[in-house]
Amino acid sequence: MADQAAPIRWEELSWEEIGSIAGGGIDTVILPVGATEQHGLHLPTGVDTISATAVAEATSARTGIPVLPPLPYGCSMGHSTKWPGTLSLRPETLANVMLELATYVHASGFRRLLMLNGHVTNWAPLRCGLENIRTDIPDLRIALRSVWEISQEVSDFYHADGGTNWHANDAETSIMLHLRKDLVRMDKAIDEPDTGASCFFSYTVDKESEYGGVGKPTQAKAATGRWLLDKCAKALAEQLNRAMSEDIPLVEYRKTAATIAAK
């Protein structure tokens, strides 16, 4: 599909325009799901929402897929209340929000929904939301992807300096330097180790970090953030361009089997 001049933002369209998209061959939408939570001393609380939205919009510009208004609240309970700024939903609330939004996406004529996750501990509630959606709205195809898992190359970079518990690290700081340098305080960036890497049990961030981060934000660069965002959007656009014509697995299997049998 040809590149678009700009992303297509749901909230900037009239109901008639939204209906025309749904009836015109694009039955897919992207919902960026972020969070509002502490990101160390050097980053703003909206990092996860800003980054997920940026990836979604860059993908929209490549595919023509509309982007729903981003959800700025996620499941951030693991960040505790030690540091001011975190606003969290409970897991069951986030799962229910997904189902309720999906109901209206479906009513608007769309049949494919990607939940694009920007915060690590949103994943489990979003997966529960996915289960509810595909049970309650069986003809709405639902997918869940996290920004840092879009490709192996992207995943490797996100985990390179922070292990499994990375937070406010090189990757996140680099993306913010590219997108919103005005919100980044590099003079306050502090590298912190992944103290929970070898632990058997799970701990909240206040028990793992002095200042709320894990990784090496001091090595972040805006050019790295530009590269990372481009990698995310390019890979996701390629995946979605295929997914927009994806059929039910059994149907695909039967088509392939019939083609082979006919030869």
N, C-alpha and C positions, 0 to 999 in steps of 0.2 A: 504494500500500500504506500502511496506517495507520502512524503513528509508533509506535515502541516506547518503553517507559518507560526502557529502558537498553540499551546495546550487548550483543550476544550474543558472549561470549568462549568460544572453543573449549575452552580449558583449564579452564573452570568447569563444563563439561557432562560427563555420563556418556556412555558409548558408546551407551546406549539412546536418550538424548536427541538425540545427534548423528544417529543413524540415523533418528529420527523427523523431524528437519528435512529430511534428504535425501529422505525418502519423502513428505514433506508438501507438496511444491511449490516449495521453495527449493533449487535444485541448485547454488547459487553460493557461493563463499567468497572472502574477501579476505585476502591475505598481506601485511602491512606489512614492507617490507625496508628496514632502516635502516643504521646504521654506528656505529662507536665510533671517534671521531677528534677531534683538536684542533679547537676552534672559537674561536680567539683567546684573549685573556686573560679575557674576561668571561662566556663560556658554557661549560657542561659538555660532556663528550665524547659524551653521548648525545642531542644535539639531533636528529639525523636520525631516530633511532628513536622518540623521544618525539613528534615532530611527525607522522611517518607513522602512528603508532599512533593518535594523537588524531583525525586525519582519518578513518582507517578506522573507529574506534569511533563517531564522530559520524555517519558514513554508515550504519553498522549500526543505529543507533538510529532512523534514518529509513526503513530498508528491511527490517529483519529478517534481513539477510545475516550469517552468522557471520564472526567475525574470528579467523584463526589466530594462535597465539602469534607475536609479532613476532620477526624475525630481527635481532639487534643487531649483526651483523658484516656488512660489505660489502667492496667493493673500494676501499680507501682508500690504496693504495700511493702515489698522487700527493702525499699529505701528508708523505711522507718520514719519517725518524726524527729530524728536527731537534728537534721538540717532544715531550716525553713524553706518553703517553696514547693514541696511535693504535694500534688493533689491526686488522689487515687480512687479508682472504682474497685469494688470487690470483684473477684473472678466471675461469680454468677451474674453480676450486673452487666459486665462487659459482654458476656455470652448472650444475655437477653437483648441487649442493645443491638447486637449483630442481627439477631432474628427479626426484631421489629423493623430495622432499616431494610433488611432484605425483603420483607413483605411489601414495602412501598416501591422498592426497585423493581420487583416483579410486576406490581400493579402498573408501573410506568411503561411496561412493554419490554423490559430487558430480561434476558434469559441466562446470562453469564455474569458472575460477580467475582472479582478478585479482591480479597482482603489483603492489602499490602501493609505488612506489619513493620513498625519502626522501633519497637521496644521488646527486649528479650522476653521478659516475663508476661507479655501479652499472649504469647504463643498458646499456652494451654487453654486459657479462656476462649481464645479465638477458635481453637480446634473444637471445643465444646459447642461454640456457636455454629461452626460448620456442620457438626453432627445434627444439631437441631434443625438447621436450615434444610439440609438435604432430606430430612425426614418429613418436615412440615410443608416444604415447598419442593416436591420431587422433580419438577421440570425446570427448576433454577439450578444451573450448574455453578458450583461454588468451589473456589480455590483459595488456598492460604499460602502466601510466600512472605518471608522476612527479607528485608533489604540486604542483609549481610549473607544471605544464602542464595542469592539470585544465580550466582555462578561459583565454581570452585575457586577461581582467581580472586573474586571479591571476598569470599569467605576466608581464604588464606590471609589476605591483607588485614581484615578486621581482627583476626585472632593472633596476628604476628607478634604484637607487643603486649597483649593482655591476657593471653590464654583463654580459658573458657569463661572467665568472669570480666572480660574487658568492659570498660565504661569510661566515657570522657577521655578516650585514648587518642592515639595518632589518627585513626580513621575518622572518628567523629569530629575531632578538632580540625582536621584538614578540610572536611566537607563544610564545616561552619566558616572556616577562613575563606573558602571559595564563595559560599552563598551569602553570608552575613558577617563579614569581617568586623563590622561596627559593633557586634555583640560579643566578640571574643576578647578576653583579657589575657593575652599571652604572658604578660608580666606576672600573672598569678598562677600560671600553669605549673603543676608539680607532678613529677613522675612517681607512680606508686606501684609496688609489686602486687602480684596475684597471691595474696596470703592464704586464700582458701583452696588453692589448686590441688593440694594433696589431702584435703579433708574428705572424710566419708559422709558426714552430715552436711545439710544445707544451712547456711547462715545469712542473716540479713546484712546489707551493705555496711551498716554502722559497726558490725563486728569484724569486718574484713578490711576496712579502709579508714585512714585518718581524716581525709578530706573529701571522700565521696567518689574517687576515681580509681581505676585500675588500668595501667598501661603507661605509655610514654608520650604524652601530649606535647612535650617540649620539642619533639622532632617533627611536628606537623607543619605542612606547607599548603598554601592555597592551590598551587599547581597539582599537588597530590589529590586534593579534594576534587578538582576539576576532572582529573583522570578517573577517579573512582566513580564519580557521578555518571560520567560518560559510559564507563564499563557497565554499570548497573542498568542504565536506560537502554543501551544497545542490546544487552542480553535479554532483558525483559521484553522489549519490543519484538525481538525475534521469536521468543516463546509465545507471546500473545498472538502474533500474526498467524502462527500455526494453530493455536488453541481456538481461535475464532471460528475455524471450520472443523474443529474436532467433533467426531461423532461418538455415540455411546460405544464403549469397548467391544461389546458383543456384536454390534452392527459392523464396526470396523473389521472385526475378525471374520465375520461371515462374508463380507465383501472380498477380503483378501483370499479366503478359501475358495470362493466362487471363481475368482479370476484365475487362480492356480488350476482349478479343475477344468476350466474352459480351454486351457492351453494344450 
